[in-house]
Amino acid sequence: MSPKKARTVGSGDPLRPSDHIDAPEAPAGADIAQPKLGVVGYLRFFWRQLTSMRTALVLLLLLALAAVPGSLVPQRSSDPNGVIQYERENPEAFQVLDALGVFSTFSSPWFSAIYLLLFVSLVGCILPRTKHHIDALRARPPKTPARLARLVGYTERTAGTDVETAVAEARRVLRGAGYRVERYGDSISAERGYLRETGNLVFHTSLVGVLVAVGIGGGYGYNGQRVVIEDTAFTNSLASYDSFNPGRFFTETALEPFSLRLDEFEGSYQLDPATGVYQPIDFTAHLSTREPGGEWTDADLKVNSPLEIGGTKVYLLSNGFAPVVTVRGADGEVAFSGPVAFIPQDNNLRSLGVIKVPDGLDDQLGLLGFFYPDPLQLTDGTYTSMSPYPGEGSLLTLTVYRGDLGLDDGVAVNAYSLDTDELTQIAGPNAELPALELTQGDTVELPDGLGTISFEGYKRFIGIEFHHDPTENWVLVFAITILGGLLVSLFVPRRRMWIKAAAAEGGVRLEYAGLARGEDPGLEAAVAELADKHTARLQTPNVG
């Protein structure tokens, strides 16, 4: 033995074989030479990292986390009024979140980047695995190992028959159990469970399908919002929406023609004795709908129970009161008349609204008002509503402004807010005259001799959302196949079985064993069951 070997053996390391030879020591000061990958090598390295299953799982988790802000704050695509309200209530936080694109989470660059990376990762992972799986399906089962005793569930039996009969019966038993079989000499090699990998591929392919369907649906779909007042109709055209959010590839021809009308709204409430506030129980909007060439038909719209018409789903989002007011000029001519939707501020439907009168008076007029269905005057002189049920004493209070409403600047203006920068308050807390107070049927004079305003009654309104997604059925199909593929990949075991026959005194000696890919706690019992079935077919009474 050489001195170097002697030093190795004498090191006392039980993990090293006796003939192990250490590599020659590098000269002092010599650097380790690392192989250079080059541009192609680095690209190949990053591609393999991106298309690994670990990266796909991380990206899937990141996508789920990135979607969280979309459920925490209102989105411009589904609740533009909520975004405006958030800006009004949290101006500083709004600036930060808006700069990060949180109010358009699902179309933001960072969400789209994760989405696209996940798509590429899954496709790059699925394609080579699919090729490998097809090759495996076409390949023959592996040869029978020489020493079956080393495998799981090894069992020996004897049978009073010949080798050829034992092998033939082994083939029949394994085929009957769903195995692919191949004979090697006096043994049968069998395998099954490739459906497990098929389910795995179906799961990941369906996940890609969901990503593609959601992307296409987001590109060609649309959603829009509209406030519909009682006894008024909505026609599905671009100009009829209060707000509209089209997909990137949307065209106006995608709007299916239909009409709907709010006939009546019913709201049920229950009083909470502890707080004195009414809690909503149920909302039902009784509608009439009509498609081209058809008649008006009745339909009910409820919360969490959308109505589908013209390939578009209609959701009930909100409801409230729309006071009916008429404004006349000093000459008695009508300058404005009709119902105006007021936005509820609490469960008792104390509501805030804006009335704008741009024409017909000596000056433009803006009125900021509150509607109290069941008014109660507080000790400080202000009002609240005791219940959401209106009566003849329903109260409308109005703070009056005159000046420039900003409607002639060619810039879109929110109909539910009033910019008072260019306006002068002429009735209200900061004016010489108090705010106007009108009960149903009242008519009062406007300040500065501008005319009169009448509170003629009220109507109910609903806020509805129209959502059109041309791929929602595909998303459902892919979701079902995702679940099916996952169940198959979890519960179908991948197994290999072997039966070997050898001539023995008085008959034949049989060996049984199995091997699983991954954990398979039922494999040993499966081998024993196979041995029982096989020997039963051979009708042998001897068990070794």
C-alpha angles and dihedrals in degrees: 000000000000121000091251091054091047091053090050095050092045093053091089094228105145092195094065120081118238092248095050114134120199119228114258114270117256117245115265113273094015114139122227109252111228119199115252114238099194125198095301091047093052092046090051090048094051091045092054091048092049094048096046118113090237091059091047091054092048091050091048089054091047090051090053091049092046090055092057095084088055089064096042101053131033117268126225090225096058108016112025092160089054089054090052091049091048090052091051094048099039108025097162096046089044093060092053096044093044091053088054092050093241093142088059096038099154095050097039119119094242094051091045091050092055090045094053094043090052090050093051092044093053094045092047089050097044100049099060091039090053092052091048091049093050090050090050092050090053095046124093119251111269123268119272111267116245094233111041090171089079093062134084120285095005109188133177124206136169129219134187096235140084128275096250093054092047092052093046092051090046089056091051094048094049094045090050089055091055099259127142106233138201129180120228111181110301094347139078122223115198137175139179139164099084084130085075092065090041089056090048091053091045089052094052094040090051089050088056087047091055091050092049093045093049090048093050092043091051091049098048101027131080143193130202141174132224137175110223118195123208114279092014127109134222123213119200100245130122093250092055097065123095088208130004132190114190127189121250093263098037119135126187090244087072090072106102110217114247140129135215133187131198107231100171141347125212124193126184121201137179125208117238104215093201095059102019089231125126117237120210115246105175140352126200126180113198107211140179116216133190135185125197112294093007137104128251110276130191120248136168124222120199137173111279089006106091125196118230119212130157093358090303128109119223119207128193108230108164146347140199147137129302111201113214110228135174123202119197129187126234088271092056094250116139111252097173135005134167146068120307121200113237117200115234115241099190142007091273087062098243094169138203123209146162128225117195123193108184098166142033098047134082089257137013112273131210122187123192108197148176125213120206113192093192104017127207122180115224127215092262091057097255124117138234135177119254094199142358091248112101126213140174090286095060108144132219118192120189134193107204127216131179129196136063114350091191093238094125097058096086091242123122112255126200108247092209098055134059122216104210097183093102095032134090120218110231100169125028143056094320097043136074091249122061122242115280117259121198132175121198110298096017125132120194136181119258117231121264091026092283093142137263140305126209129199102211101173140285143270133200122249136191131208110221135182125214115208124186120183115167092194103047092108090053090051089054092050092049091046090055092048090048089057093044094048091048093051092048093048091050101045106031109087121216106225142169122200132191132194118187124187126198130176114255138171108291096007136329136326114225128201124196129188141151142203130202132203103230126346115340112166091179096056097095091051089047091055091050091049091050091051091050093050093046096048090044089058089049088049096223122162095196120092119184 
